[in-house]
Amino acid sequence: MTVVVLAPYALLILPMAVFYQNPEIGFIVYLVGLALLGSVAVETMARLFGRPDPRWRDGFRRAHARYPWLYPIAIVVTLTSVAANMLAAHLGRGTIVNQISGDLSDGPLAMVSTLFSGWTALGFALLVASHLSGRLSRAKLYGWLAVLVGAEIYVAVLTAVTAPLVALVFFMAATGALCGIFRLRYLVLCAVVLFLAWPAVFEQRNSIREDRGVAVDTKVTAADRLRLDSQLSVVAGFDVPVDLGQPGATDYLRYGLVPRVLDPERPAISTGQRINQYIGGGPTSAYTFLLLGNIWFFDGPAGVVAVHAFWAAVAAVLLRWRGAPGPIRLSLFCLVLYDPLLWSNTYPDSTISFLQHVVAAIPVFVLLALSRRSLHGARMRPEPGRTPAIPRARR
């Protein structure tokens, strides 16, 4: 968790702050320090009270050997997520035009597509699990990951919104590095290529928005859009914590556990829009102080420590409880990285997204559990024509 929290700040945000001499660089370092205080404290305790198994990879392979349907399920989940995301984008859900107008595109097909929310991260987790269990070669794994990224690029063209694409790429890179499927030098090379390609991508995105009648601020350049340090430092000028009527515990349960298909009348939640109005903007745009800044804004310094300590504890349980994780625990771990700990997500909306994605993944988890039982039963049943061996009684 410490690596996941620190990576975007060490690689991009803090270097940009130093290069442009951001006057709030000390505040940014302080925020990162608070987050690391929470994650490092929990991870240190986890190491003190339970040493990691040096044969973790072998244990992982054995854990996944109990799921014979793992790779086929991973393929079905991946293809379903691609189809659902493309369908939702074609129906207008998540497009920049609908975001500005406040239209949720709540037609039957659009609402059904939301039932597969989070299956992109779930498919990624199951593909990684298939590879680490020996069922999927590295070359085929890269091919399937290219399908996920390619589909997200296509959705970005339809929606004229690039933030989900950037978030997915960072999530896959960080999680893949932790799981050992990407080598560091390849990630560095890809980061350089993406950094050089960003101006062209930014201009193309603006052109698509203008073609659809969306006003684009020509004063904001591609380099300005990378100034995430300035986006974060804005929160330094407020007396925290601030109450904007952001989601609370009841909203977590209603929005996180009940699909919109069963609760179609509930209003949309967008903390980003409330923040934008609070800082003087309009209701048709959203603003975020990034994950760290939002936690500071709503919960203060204690909240930054507590939130990261909590999710570090959840991750430690998922990775260490009763040995190496199977595909279900690995999927939950990936959802933790994809939602509440992704640096670009909007807190506390990302916590609701995590609960939604867990609920959406339950049918897949049930199918995996059934697969595990069927394999156990197959091992217990004797082959035709053979008498099962009777174990000797221990002396």
C-alpha positions in Angstrom: 0.0 0.0 0.0 2.9 2.3 0.8 4.2 1.8 -2.8 0.8 2.4 -4.3 0.3 5.6 -2.3 3.7 7.0 -2.9 4.2 6.1 -6.6 2.2 8.9 -8.3 3.6 11.6 -6.1 7.2 10.4 -6.4 7.0 9.9 -10.2 4.8 12.9 -11.3 3.2 15.2 -8.8 6.1 16.1 -6.6 8.6 16.5 -9.5 6.1 18.8 -11.3 5.8 20.8 -8.0 9.5 21.2 -7.8 10.0 22.0 -11.4 7.3 24.8 -11.4 8.3 25.9 -7.9 4.9 25.4 -6.3 4.7 27.5 -3.1 2.6 24.7 -1.4 5.2 22.0 -2.0 5.7 21.7 1.8 1.9 21.1 2.2 1.9 18.4 -0.4 4.8 16.6 1.2 3.0 16.9 4.5 -0.2 15.3 3.0 1.8 12.4 1.5 3.6 12.0 4.9 0.2 11.6 6.7 -0.9 9.0 4.2 2.3 7.1 4.5 2.1 7.3 8.3 -1.2 5.3 8.2 -0.1 2.7 5.6 3.5 2.2 7.0 2.2 1.8 10.6 -0.2 -0.9 9.6 2.2 -2.7 7.2 4.9 -2.7 9.9 2.6 -4.3 12.4 1.6 -6.9 9.8 5.2 -7.8 9.3 5.9 -7.9 13.0 3.0 -10.2 13.8 3.2 -12.4 10.7 6.1 -13.0 8.5 5.3 -13.4 4.8 5.7 -16.9 3.4 8.9 -17.0 1.2 7.1 -19.6 -1.0 4.2 -17.2 -1.6 4.2 -17.8 -5.4 4.0 -21.6 -4.9 1.2 -21.1 -2.4 -0.6 -18.9 -4.9 -0.4 -21.6 -7.6 -1.7 -24.2 -5.2 -4.5 -21.9 -4.0 -5.7 -21.3 -7.6 -5.4 -25.0 -8.6 -8.8 -25.5 -6.8 -10.5 -23.3 -9.4 -10.6 -25.2 -12.7 -12.9 -22.6 -14.3 -10.7 -19.7 -13.5 -9.4 -18.9 -17.0 -12.8 -19.4 -18.8 -14.5 -17.2 -16.1 -11.7 -14.5 -16.6 -12.4 -14.5 -20.3 -16.2 -14.2 -19.9 -15.8 -11.4 -17.3 -13.3 -9.5 -19.5 -15.4 -9.7 -22.7 -18.6 -8.8 -20.7 -16.9 -5.7 -19.3 -15.7 -4.6 -22.7 -19.2 -5.0 -24.2 -20.9 -3.3 -21.3 -18.6 -0.3 -21.3 -18.9 0.1 -25.1 -22.7 -0.2 -24.9 -22.9 2.4 -22.1 -20.8 4.8 -24.0 -22.8 4.4 -27.2 -26.0 5.1 -25.2 -24.4 8.3 -23.9 -23.6 7.2 -20.3 -20.5 9.0 -19.0 -20.1 11.3 -22.1 -18.9 14.9 -21.5 -22.2 16.1 -23.0 -24.3 14.2 -20.6 -22.1 15.2 -17.7 -22.6 18.8 -18.4 -26.4 18.4 -18.9 -26.7 16.1 -15.9 -28.4 13.4 -17.9 -27.7 9.9 -16.5 -29.0 8.1 -19.7 -31.3 6.0 -17.5 -32.8 3.9 -20.3 -33.2 0.1 -19.7 -30.0 -0.9 -21.6 -27.9 1.8 -19.9 -29.1 0.8 -16.5 -28.4 -2.9 -17.2 -24.9 -2.0 -18.3 -24.2 -0.5 -14.9 -24.7 -3.9 -13.4 -21.3 -4.8 -14.7 -19.7 -1.8 -13.1 -16.2 -2.7 -12.0 -15.9 -5.8 -14.1 -12.9 -4.2 -15.9 -10.8 -4.4 -12.7 -12.4 -7.7 -11.9 -11.4 -9.1 -15.3 -7.9 -7.8 -14.9 -7.6 -9.5 -11.5 -8.8 -12.8 -12.8 -6.5 -12.7 -15.8 -3.6 -12.0 -13.5 -4.7 -14.9 -11.3 -4.9 -17.2 -14.4 -1.4 -16.2 -15.3 0.1 -16.7 -11.8 -1.6 -20.0 -11.5 0.0 -21.3 -14.7 -3.2 -21.3 -16.8 -2.3 -18.3 -19.0 1.0 -17.5 -20.7 2.6 -14.1 -20.3 2.1 -13.3 -24.0 -1.6 -14.2 -23.9 -2.0 -12.2 -20.7 -0.5 -9.1 -22.4 -2.9 -9.7 -25.3 -5.9 -9.7 -23.1 -4.7 -6.6 -21.2 -4.3 -4.9 -24.6 -8.0 -5.7 -25.3 -9.0 -4.0 -22.0 -6.9 -0.9 -22.7 -8.0 -0.8 -26.4 -11.6 -0.9 -25.3 -11.1 1.9 -22.9 -9.4 4.0 -25.6 -12.5 3.5 -27.8 -14.8 4.5 -24.9 -12.7 7.6 -24.3 -13.2 8.6 -28.0 -17.0 8.2 -27.6 -17.2 10.0 -24.3 -14.5 12.6 -24.9 -13.3 11.9 -21.3 -9.8 10.6 -20.8 -9.7 10.4 -17.0 -11.0 6.8 -16.8 -8.4 5.7 -19.3 -5.5 7.3 -17.4 -6.9 5.7 -14.1 -7.1 2.3 -15.7 -3.6 2.4 -17.1 -2.1 3.5 -13.8 -4.1 0.8 -11.9 -3.0 -1.9 -14.3 0.7 -0.8 -14.2 0.8 -0.5 -10.4 -1.1 -3.7 -9.7 0.8 -5.6 -12.4 4.1 -4.5 -10.9 3.1 -5.6 -7.4 2.0 -9.0 -8.8 5.3 -9.4 -10.8 3.8 -9.4 -14.3 5.4 -6.2 -15.5 9.1 -5.4 -15.4 10.1 -2.0 -14.1 12.1 -1.0 -17.1 9.1 -1.7 -19.4 6.9 0.5 -17.2 9.4 3.3 -17.3 9.6 3.1 -21.1 5.8 3.1 -21.4 5.6 6.1 -19.0 8.0 8.1 -21.2 6.0 7.2 -24.3 2.7 8.3 -22.7 4.3 11.5 -21.4 5.5 12.4 -24.9 2.2 11.4 -26.5 0.0 13.4 -24.0 0.0 16.7 -25.9 -1.4 15.0 -29.0 -4.0 13.1 -27.0 -5.0 16.3 -25.2 -5.5 18.1 -28.5 -7.5 15.3 -29.9 -9.8 15.2 -26.9 -10.4 18.9 -27.2 -11.2 18.5 -30.9 -13.8 15.8 -30.1 -15.4 18.0 -27.4 -15.6 21.0 -29.8 -17.2 18.9 -32.5 -19.9 18.0 -30.0 -20.6 21.6 -29.1 -18.7 21.6 -25.8 -16.8 24.8 -25.0 -13.1 24.2 -24.5 -10.9 26.6 -22.6 -8.0 27.3 -25.0 -5.9 28.9 -22.2 -5.5 25.4 -20.6 -2.6 23.6 -22.3 -1.6 20.0 -22.1 1.2 20.9 -19.7 -1.3 22.7 -17.5 -3.5 19.6 -17.3 -0.5 17.7 -15.9 -0.1 20.3 -13.1 -1.8 17.9 -10.6 0.3 19.6 -7.9 -1.6 22.8 -8.3 -4.9 21.0 -8.3 -4.0 19.5 -5.0 -2.5 22.6 -3.4 -5.8 24.5 -3.8 -7.1 22.7 -0.7 -4.3 24.2 1.5 -6.3 27.5 1.7 -9.3 26.1 3.4 -10.1 25.6 7.1 -10.8 21.9 7.3 -12.8 19.8 7.7 -15.6 21.1 5.5 -19.1 19.8 5.4 -20.7 20.1 1.9 -23.4 17.5 2.6 -21.1 14.8 1.2 -22.1 11.1 1.3 -22.4 9.6 4.8 -22.8 6.1 6.2 -26.4 5.9 5.1 -25.5 6.9 1.6 -22.8 4.3 1.5 -25.3 1.6 2.1 -28.0 2.9 -0.2 -25.8 3.8 -3.1 -23.2 1.1 -2.6 -25.2 -1.9 -1.9 -28.5 -1.3 -3.9 -28.2 -1.3 -7.7 -29.8 1.7 -9.4 -32.1 -0.7 -11.3 -33.8 -1.4 -7.9 -33.7 2.2 -6.8 -34.1 4.3 -10.0 -35.5 7.4 -8.2 -32.5 8.2 -6.1 -30.6 11.4 -7.1 -27.1 11.2 -8.5 -24.1 11.8 -6.2 -21.3 13.9 -7.4 -19.0 15.3 -4.7 -16.9 16.8 -7.4 -19.8 19.1 -8.5 -20.3 20.2 -4.9 -16.6 21.0 -4.5 -16.7 23.0 -7.8 -19.6 25.1 -6.6 -17.9 25.6 -3.2 -14.8 27.1 -4.9 -16.9 29.4 -7.1 -17.7 27.2 -10.1 -20.9 26.1 -11.6 -23.0 22.9 -11.2 -22.2 21.6 -14.6 -18.5 21.0 -13.9 -16.7 18.9 -11.3 -13.5 19.6 -9.4 -11.4 17.3 -7.1 -8.4 17.9 -5.0 -7.3 14.3 -5.8 -7.8 11.5 -3.3 -5.4 12.9 -0.6 -6.8 16.5 -0.9 -10.4 15.4 -0.7 -9.7 13.3 2.4 -8.0 16.3 4.0 -10.8 18.6 2.9 -13.6 16.5 4.4 -11.9 14.7 7.3 -8.8 16.7 8.2 -5.3 15.4 9.0 -6.6 12.6 11.2 -8.8 11.4 8.4 -5.9 11.1 6.0 -4.0 8.9 8.4 -7.1 6.8 9.4 -8.4 6.2 5.8 -5.0 4.9 4.6 -4.5 2.9 7.8 -7.9 1.2 7.3 -7.4 0.3 3.7 -3.8 -0.9 4.4 -5.3 -3.2 7.1 -7.9 -4.5 4.6 -5.2 -5.2 2.0 -3.1 -7.0 4.6 -5.9 -9.3 5.5 -6.7 -10.0 1.9 -3.1 -10.9 1.1 -2.1 -12.7 4.3 -5.1 -14.3 5.8 -4.8 -18.1 5.8 -1.9 -18.1 3.3 -1.6 -16.9 -0.3 -4.8 -15.4 -1.7 -7.1 -17.2 -4.1 -8.8 -15.5 -7.0 -11.6 -14.1 -4.9 -9.3 -12.4 -2.4 -7.0 -11.2 -5.1 -10.0 -9.7 -6.9 -11.1 -7.8 -3.8 -7.5 -6.6 -3.3 -7.5 -5.2 -6.9 -10.8 -3.5 -6.3 -9.3 -1.8 -3.2 -6.5 -0.4 -5.5 -9.0 0.5 -8.2 -11.4 2.4 -6.0 -10.6 3.8 -2.5 -6.8 4.0 -3.0 -6.5 5.2 -6.6 -4.8 8.6 -6.4 -7.1 10.3 -9.0 -10.4 9.1 -7.6 -12.9 11.4 -5.8 -13.3 10.7 -2.1 -15.8 9.7 -0.6 -17.5 8.7 -3.9 -14.8 6.1 -4.5 -15.8 4.3 -1.3 -19.3 3.9 -2.7 -17.8 2.7 -6.0 -15.9 0.0 -4.2 -19.1 -1.3 -2.5 -20.9 -1.2 -5.9 -18.1 -3.1 -7.6 -18.1 -5.7 -4.8 -21.8 -6.2 -5.2 -21.4 -6.5 -9.0 -18.7 -9.1 -8.6 -20.8 -11.4 -6.3 -22.1 -13.6 -9.2 -18.6 -14.2 -10.3 -17.4 -15.0 -6.8 -20.3 -17.5 -6.5 -19.4 -19.1 -9.8 -15.8 -19.4 -8.6 -16.9 -20.9 -5.3 -19.1 -23.5 -7.1 -16.1 -24.3 -9.3 -14.0 -24.9 -6.2 -16.6 -27.2 -4.7 -16.9 -29.2 -8.0 -13.2 -29.8 -8.1 -13.2 -30.9 -4.4 -16.0 -33.3 -5.2 -14.2 -34.7 -8.2 -11.1 -35.4 -6.1 -13.2 -37.2 -3.5 -15.1 -39.4 -6.1 -13.2 -42.6 -7.1 -12.6 -43.3 -10.8 -15.0 -45.8 -12.5 -13.9 -49.4 -11.8 -11.6 -48.5 -8.9 -12.1 -48.9 -5.2 -11.2 -45.9 -3.1 -8.2 -46.3 -0.9 -8.9 -46.5 2.8 -6.4 -44.4 4.8 -4.4 -46.1 7.5 -5.2 -45.3 11.1 -2.5 -43.3 12.7 -0.6 -45.1 15.5 
